[in-house]
Amino acid sequence: MKNLTLTPAAKIAIAVVGVIVLGAIAYAFTGKPDGAAADEKAAAPKPALTVTTARPSSASLPIKLAATGNVVAWQEAVIGSESGGLRLTEVRVNVGDVVKKGQVLAVFSADTVNADVAQARAALMEAQASAADAAANAERARSLQNSGALSAQQINQYITAEQTANARIAAARASLAAQQLRLKYTQVTAPDSGVISARTATVGSVVGVGTELFRMIRQGRLEWRAEVTATELTRIRPGITARVVAANGSALTGKVRMIAPTIDAQTRSALVYVDLPPVMGATAPFKSGMFASGQFELGASQAMTVPQQAVAVRDGFSYVFTLKPDNRVSQLKIKTGRRLGERVEVTEGLSPDAQIVVSGAGFLNEGDLVRNVPAVQAEGKR
């Protein structure tokens, strides 16, 4: 058998026939030439991301007003010495101790006072003896008044002596009561229940009358003095609840007791006094002098909310992406407000019937093509 040698022209003819045959086959199956089908397939846009969508919903959100202020004692009692010139022999409490009304806090030396009490008691007994003798003489003088044995002047002298003796008894009793009161003051007692906040009493010291020995937070009650601007002051009224958080993270719930009747001319703010629950002892979470922040609970109102996941924050502004009929997204600038769990209030920039992108919103840009998947199906794939 002889080898067949094809000329260049024959080879070109065979290649052309092959291309025509392949094109016919492609057209038969796709209705288009093979090259056109490939180009169309390559030019078809692909979704940038698979997302889920939702519509805004209405929810009841609490209305709160934030403020800051100091935690101070509701009332601080100053406990001082009521006896002068006595030596302090015993101090029974220290700073942070919880005391009850009438509890002995410190004791002064009572030796000299006991001697003065004894002396006053003896003076009273002497006055009573003298008064008894004067009363007997006056009684005899009265019995002889009509007999003429004694002159009227003598009778008056006996009666006057009786009255003088009775006055001396009253003076002696008052002196004894004063000395007994001094003896009572040798024991310094708590005027009310509370917590000792300061102590200057020192054993061995001799103090004068009125010298401060202790300071006490009455009943262990603290209050939060919140600073509120004049424009917001009308929203607050006595009796509403406030949640107060201290700098150490401790939180308490109190109630507004009163609002200051004046506004500071420099800061244009007023003080709102919030009573805090009494928590006494060294381990109490709140301390007098703490700085704290808090929120006044002013009620609730209806609001349009979206999932927090749907809000994208860029360049300091908040955005959501709405899904258009052609499955492309449009970026909308919104204003946000209150938050409740995983939902955020939208106050401006969004219509209630808009279809917004929830999952994947942080990865989208204006005009991106997306594939929308129902939320139930998306959750099943997780």
C-alpha positions in Angstrom: 0.0 0.0 0.0 1.4 3.4 -1.0 1.7 6.2 1.5 -0.6 9.1 0.9 0.9 12.6 1.1 -1.5 15.5 1.5 -0.7 18.8 0.0 -1.0 22.0 2.2 -4.1 23.0 0.4 -5.8 19.7 1.3 -4.8 20.0 4.9 -6.4 23.5 5.1 -9.6 22.2 3.5 -9.9 19.3 6.0 -9.5 21.8 9.0 -12.2 24.1 7.6 -14.5 21.2 7.2 -13.9 20.1 10.8 -14.6 23.5 12.2 -17.9 23.7 10.2 -18.9 20.3 11.5 -18.2 21.2 15.1 -20.1 24.4 14.7 -23.1 22.6 13.3 -23.1 20.2 16.2 -23.0 23.0 18.7 -25.7 24.9 17.0 -27.9 21.7 16.9 -27.6 21.3 20.7 -27.6 25.0 21.9 -29.2 26.8 19.1 -26.2 29.0 19.0 -22.7 28.7 17.6 -20.2 27.1 20.0 -18.1 30.3 20.4 -21.2 32.4 21.2 -22.4 30.0 23.9 -19.0 30.0 25.6 -18.8 33.8 25.5 -22.3 34.2 26.9 -21.5 31.7 29.7 -18.4 33.6 30.6 -20.1 37.0 30.5 -23.0 35.9 32.8 -22.7 37.9 36.2 -22.2 35.8 39.4 -23.7 36.7 42.7 -21.2 38.4 45.1 -22.7 36.8 48.2 -25.5 34.7 49.5 -27.6 36.7 51.9 -30.8 36.6 54.0 -33.3 39.4 54.1 -36.0 40.6 56.4 -38.3 43.6 56.9 -38.3 46.1 59.7 -40.6 45.3 62.6 -42.3 47.3 65.3 -41.3 46.8 69.0 -41.9 48.5 72.3 -38.6 49.9 73.5 -37.9 51.5 76.9 -37.2 55.2 77.1 -34.2 55.9 79.2 -32.3 59.1 80.2 -28.6 58.7 80.9 -26.9 60.8 83.6 -23.8 60.9 85.8 -23.2 62.0 89.4 -21.7 61.2 92.8 -22.8 58.7 95.4 -22.9 60.4 98.8 -24.4 59.7 102.3 -28.1 60.5 102.7 -27.3 62.1 106.0 -24.0 62.1 107.9 -24.2 62.5 111.7 -21.4 64.1 113.7 -20.9 62.5 117.1 -19.0 64.7 119.6 -18.1 64.9 123.2 -20.7 66.3 125.7 -18.3 66.2 128.6 -15.3 68.5 128.9 -12.0 67.9 130.6 -12.3 64.1 130.9 -9.9 61.5 129.7 -11.0 59.1 127.0 -10.4 55.6 128.3 -12.0 53.3 125.7 -12.9 53.4 122.0 -15.2 50.5 121.0 -15.8 51.0 117.3 -13.8 51.8 114.2 -14.4 53.1 110.7 -16.7 50.8 108.8 -18.4 49.2 111.8 -22.2 48.9 111.7 -23.7 50.2 114.9 -27.2 50.4 116.4 -29.0 53.3 118.0 -27.9 53.7 121.6 -24.8 51.5 121.2 -21.8 52.7 123.3 -19.1 53.9 121.0 -16.5 55.4 123.5 -16.1 55.8 127.3 -14.6 58.6 129.3 -13.1 58.3 132.8 -15.9 58.7 135.3 -13.9 58.9 138.6 -14.2 62.7 139.1 -17.8 62.7 137.9 -18.7 59.9 140.4 -17.2 62.0 143.1 -19.2 65.0 142.0 -22.4 62.9 142.0 -21.7 61.7 145.5 -21.1 65.3 146.7 -24.3 66.5 145.1 -26.3 63.7 146.6 -24.9 64.6 150.1 -25.8 68.2 149.5 -29.3 67.2 148.7 -29.6 65.1 151.9 -28.3 68.1 153.9 -30.8 70.4 152.3 -33.6 67.9 153.0 -32.6 67.7 156.7 -32.5 71.5 157.0 -35.9 71.7 155.3 -37.4 69.2 157.7 -36.2 71.3 160.7 -37.5 74.5 159.1 -40.8 72.9 158.3 -41.3 71.9 162.0 -40.5 75.4 163.2 -42.9 76.9 160.8 -45.6 74.5 161.8 -45.2 75.4 165.5 -45.2 79.1 164.6 -48.5 78.7 162.8 -50.0 76.9 165.7 -49.1 79.9 168.1 -50.2 82.6 165.7 -53.4 83.3 167.5 -52.0 82.9 171.0 -49.9 86.0 170.9 -46.8 84.1 172.2 -44.9 85.0 169.0 -45.0 88.2 167.1 -46.1 88.3 163.5 -42.5 89.1 162.5 -41.2 86.0 164.1 -43.9 83.9 162.6 -43.0 85.2 159.1 -39.3 84.5 159.7 -40.1 80.8 160.4 -42.3 80.5 157.4 -39.7 82.2 155.2 -37.0 79.8 156.5 -39.2 76.9 155.5 -39.6 78.2 152.0 -35.9 78.9 151.8 -35.1 75.3 152.9 -37.5 73.9 150.2 -35.7 76.1 147.6 -32.4 74.7 148.7 -33.7 71.2 148.2 -34.8 72.0 144.6 -31.3 73.5 143.9 -29.6 70.4 145.4 -31.8 68.1 143.2 -30.9 70.1 140.1 -27.2 70.0 140.9 -27.5 66.2 141.4 -29.3 65.8 138.1 -26.6 67.8 136.4 -23.9 65.6 137.8 -25.8 62.5 136.9 -26.1 63.8 133.3 -22.3 64.4 133.2 -22.0 60.8 134.4 -24.3 59.7 131.5 -22.2 61.7 129.0 -19.1 59.7 130.0 -20.5 57.1 127.6 -20.7 58.3 124.0 -23.6 56.5 122.3 -24.9 56.3 118.7 -27.8 58.7 118.0 -29.1 56.4 115.3 -28.3 53.1 113.5 -25.7 53.4 110.7 -22.1 52.9 109.6 -19.1 54.7 111.2 -17.5 56.7 108.4 -14.8 58.5 110.3 -13.1 58.4 113.7 -11.0 61.0 115.4 -11.3 59.6 119.0 -8.0 58.5 120.5 -7.6 56.7 123.8 -5.9 58.8 126.5 -6.9 62.2 125.0 -8.6 64.9 127.0 -11.1 66.6 124.8 -13.4 69.6 125.3 -17.2 69.8 125.0 -18.3 69.6 121.4 -15.1 68.0 120.1 -15.9 65.6 117.1 -15.2 62.0 117.9 -17.0 60.1 115.1 -18.9 60.5 111.9 -21.7 58.2 111.0 -23.8 57.5 107.8 -27.3 57.4 109.2 -29.1 54.1 108.6 -26.4 53.2 106.1 -28.4 55.1 103.4 -26.7 56.4 100.3 -28.0 58.5 97.6 -27.0 59.2 94.0 -26.9 62.9 93.1 -27.3 62.8 89.3 -26.6 65.9 87.2 -29.4 66.5 84.7 -29.5 69.3 82.2 -32.3 71.8 82.4 -33.8 70.7 79.1 -34.2 67.1 80.3 -35.3 67.9 83.8 -39.0 68.1 82.9 -38.9 64.4 82.0 -38.1 63.3 85.5 -40.5 63.1 88.4 -40.2 61.8 92.0 -40.9 58.1 92.3 -39.4 56.9 88.9 -36.8 54.1 88.9 -33.2 54.7 88.1 -30.5 52.0 87.6 -27.1 53.2 88.9 -23.8 51.6 88.0 -20.6 52.5 90.0 -17.1 52.7 88.6 -16.3 49.2 90.0 -19.2 47.7 88.0 -21.6 47.3 90.9 -25.2 48.1 90.1 -28.2 49.1 92.2 -31.8 50.2 91.5 -33.1 53.2 93.3 -35.9 55.7 93.2 -36.0 59.4 92.7 -36.7 61.1 96.0 -36.6 64.7 95.0 -35.4 67.2 92.4 -33.3 70.2 93.4 -35.3 73.4 93.3 -32.4 75.4 91.8 -30.2 75.0 88.7 -26.5 75.7 88.7 -25.8 78.9 86.9 -22.4 77.6 85.6 -23.2 74.1 84.4 -27.0 74.8 83.6 -27.8 71.4 85.3 -29.7 70.4 88.4 -29.3 67.7 90.9 -31.7 64.8 91.1 -31.6 62.9 94.4 -32.0 59.1 94.0 -32.4 56.9 97.1 -30.3 53.8 97.0 -31.1 50.6 98.9 -29.2 50.5 102.3 -26.2 48.2 102.0 -24.1 48.4 105.1 -20.7 47.1 106.0 -17.2 47.1 104.7 -18.1 44.8 101.8 -20.9 47.1 100.5 -20.5 47.6 96.7 -21.3 51.3 96.9 -19.2 53.7 98.9 -19.8 57.4 99.7 -17.8 59.6 97.3 -18.0 57.2 94.3 -18.6 58.5 90.8 -21.4 56.6 89.1 -23.4 56.6 85.9 -27.0 55.6 85.5 -30.2 55.7 83.6 -33.6 57.0 84.5 -36.4 54.7 83.2 -39.1 57.0 81.7 -41.4 54.4 80.3 -41.7 52.8 76.8 -42.7 53.7 73.2 -43.2 51.9 69.9 -40.3 52.0 67.5 -39.2 50.5 64.1 -36.4 48.1 64.6 -34.0 46.0 62.5 -31.6 43.2 63.4 -28.3 44.6 64.6 -26.6 42.3 62.1 -28.2 44.3 59.3 -26.6 47.6 60.3 -23.1 48.3 58.8 -21.1 51.1 60.3 -18.7 52.8 57.9 -16.9 56.1 58.4 -18.8 56.8 61.5 -22.3 56.4 59.8 -24.8 53.6 59.9 -26.1 52.0 56.7 -28.4 49.2 55.6 -28.7 47.5 52.3 -32.1 47.0 50.6 -32.7 44.3 48.0 -34.0 45.5 44.6 -36.1 43.3 42.2 -33.0 42.5 40.1 -31.3 41.0 43.2 -28.9 43.9 43.5 -28.5 45.9 46.7 -28.8 49.6 47.4 -27.0 51.2 50.3 -29.1 53.5 52.5 -27.8 55.8 55.2 -29.9 55.6 58.4 -30.0 57.0 61.9 -30.1 54.6 64.8 -31.5 55.1 68.3 -32.2 52.7 71.2 -31.2 49.1 71.4 -33.0 46.1 72.8 -31.1 42.8 72.7 -30.1 42.1 69.1 -32.4 44.7 67.6 -31.7 48.4 66.8 -34.1 51.2 66.5 -34.1 53.1 63.2 -35.2 56.7 63.6 -34.6 58.0 60.1 -33.8 56.9 56.5 -35.8 53.6 56.2 -39.3 52.8 55.1 -41.3 50.2 57.1 -41.9 48.0 54.0 -38.3 47.9 52.8 -36.6 44.5 52.3 -33.2 44.7 54.0 -30.2 42.4 53.9 -29.5 40.8 57.3 -26.7 38.3 57.1 -23.7 39.5 55.1 -24.5 43.2 55.1 -21.0 44.1 56.3 -19.4 42.7 53.2 -21.6 44.4 50.5 -21.2 47.5 48.5 -23.6 49.6 46.4 -25.0 47.7 43.4 -23.6 44.2 44.4 -25.5 41.2 42.9 -26.6 38.8 45.7 -28.4 35.5 46.0 -31.3 35.7 48.5 -31.8 32.7 50.6 -34.8 32.4 53.0 -33.9 32.7 56.6 -35.2 29.2 57.5 -33.0 27.6 54.7 -30.0 29.6 55.8 -30.4 28.5 59.4 -30.6 24.8 58.2 -27.3 25.1 56.4 -25.5 26.3 59.5 
